[in-house]
Amino acid sequence: MALQIADVIITGSEVNNRHGTGIFLKRIFQDDSQIISIRSSNGYKGEQDFGKLNFCYKSNQNNLLSYFEGVQVRRILCIPYNSDDVLTALELKRVFAAPLCTYVMDDQNILATGISDTLMHDLLIKSELRLAISQEMRDMYHAKYQVPLTFVPPLVESKLFGGSIEMLNTSQAQNKVGILIGNIWSQKAFQLLYSTLETSKQQIHWYGQASLEAFSYASQSNNLDESAIKLFGFLPTEQDLVQNMRQYPYAVIPSGTIDQQDDRPEISQFSLPSRIPFIIATSHTPIIVLGNQRGAAARFVTRFNVGVVCEYEDSKFIETVHYICQPHIQRIMRQNAANITSCFSVDGFSEWLWQSLELHRPCDTTFENLSDHPDIEALMPTLFFYAKQAFDSKNYQDLLDQISNLRLERDKMHWELVNAQATVKHVEIFRDIAEREILAMKTSKFWQLREAWFKLKGRIKRG
C-alpha cells in the first residue's frame, strides 16, 4: 500500500550497518514502515535496507516533490552532513510546514566547512528541536548560533546490556591484549595506531575490519599479520560481538591529536563515536582513548571514569595498559560503566524524539544524568563572535580553555558559597546556644549571688 503519511529522515549517506550513524538510526527506528529516507550521496554503492522508500537526492535536481505525490510529510529529522541535506530539509519544511528536528552528529560548520554559516543558521533557527551527539558539539553550536541544543549520545538496544559486573580471570587480564571495534576514519589515524602498537610490542584484536589492504601504510610494512593487529572481521550478530568484547581487559578508541598534523580535527574535537556507549553499556570494558585529552571521546570516558586517555607514544601506552589491567582498576571502571548503562537505552527513544519535537523541547530529563549543563551563558557574547575565515584550531582551543576555566571558577564559587552558608549557619547556631547559656547563667543562683557580692563591695568602698 502506498504511503499517505510519512516521517522523513535526511542523511548524508546510506543508512546501513557499515557506519555509526546508520547503525544508530536503524536501532532508533526499528519500525520503518512510515519512513522516507533521503540521502545526499552514495558512499556505499547504494547499499541500504531502511525506510519504506529511500532515494539519493541532490538539491540541483529540482524534482524533490515528485517523490511525495499523494504523501503528507508529518515530521522531519535532519542529520546534516552537507549543504544538500540542509536544503532538502528546509524545502520540505517550507512545503509541508512539518516540524523539524536537527540532530548534529558530525561537525560540518565549526572546524569543517561542508555547510555554510547561512545555511546552518537557517536550519537551526527553523528547527523546533535541536540535538547534538556530544556535549562539546552542543556547547559550541549553542555558543555560535545562540540557540539551545540537547545532548543525546549514541544509544544501544537494552537487550545487549551487560548485567552484573564480570571480572576477567587472571590469564585474560595478564595477557594485556585489547580489542578494537568499528572503523578507523583515515590513513593517518591508522598509521598512528599501528606505529604505537608496533613499537610498544602490544597487540589488539580488531573486529569489524576484514583486511588492511585499504591502508597504504599497512601495505608498506612486512610485519602486519599478528604482531600488532590481528583481524577478526565481521561477526554474524552484535550479540556475538558483545560476548567477545567481554573477554578483553580493555578496548582501544583511536582519536585525533588536535594539532597541526590532525587530518580530521572536527572528529577529534566534537565527535562521540557510537562505539563508546556501545562498549560501556554492553560489556563494561574499560576504554583507552588514544589521542589528545581535550577531544570529545577522551573527555567523555574520563568524565565518568570508565577509561583513560593516552598519547600516541609507546612508553606511555605500555604504562597505560599496565595501569588499566590492574584488578582494582578493572573493578572500579566496570562498576562505573554499569552505573550509567541505563542512560544509553534506545528503547522508546523514537517516541521520546517525536514527543519532544511536538513540545519543541525535551519531554523529560532522560539524558540529564549524562550532561554537565555548562553555564555557558555567563560568557560574554563577544567571546563567541568570530569570523569563519579567521577561525582555526588555536582559536577554538583558546575558547574551550576559557569555557573550562569559567566552569572551574563557577564550581569554585559554588562551593565557596556553600561553605560560607554553612559557616553562617554554624555561627547562628553558636550564637543561639551562647545567648541561651548567658540567659541561663544570669538567672542562676550563682549569678544572683555574684551580683549581690559586687553590690556589697561597692557599698563598703563608698562607706
Secondary structure, DSSP 8 states (H G I E B T S, - for coil): ---SEEEEEEESS--STTSHHHHHHHHH-S--TTEEEEES--TTTT----SSEEEE--GGG--GGGGGTT-EEEEEEE--SSHHHHHHHHHHHHHH---EEEEE-S-SSSSS-SS-HHHHHHHHHT-SEEEESSHHHHHHHHHHH----EE----B-GGG---S-----HHHHHT--EEEES----HHHHHHHHHHHHHHT--EEEES-S-STT-HHHHT-S--TTTTEEEEE--SSHHHHHHHHTT-S-EEEE----STT-S-HHHHHH---THHHHHHHHT---EEEES-TTSHHHHHHHHTTSEEEE-S-HHHHHHHHHHHTSHHHHHHHHHHHHHHGGGGB-TTHHHHHHHHHHHTS-SS-TTGGG-----GGGS-GGGT---GGG--HHHHHHHHHHHHHHHHHHHHHHHHHHHHHHHHHHHHHHHHHHHHHHHHHHTSHHHHHHHHHHHHHHHHHH-
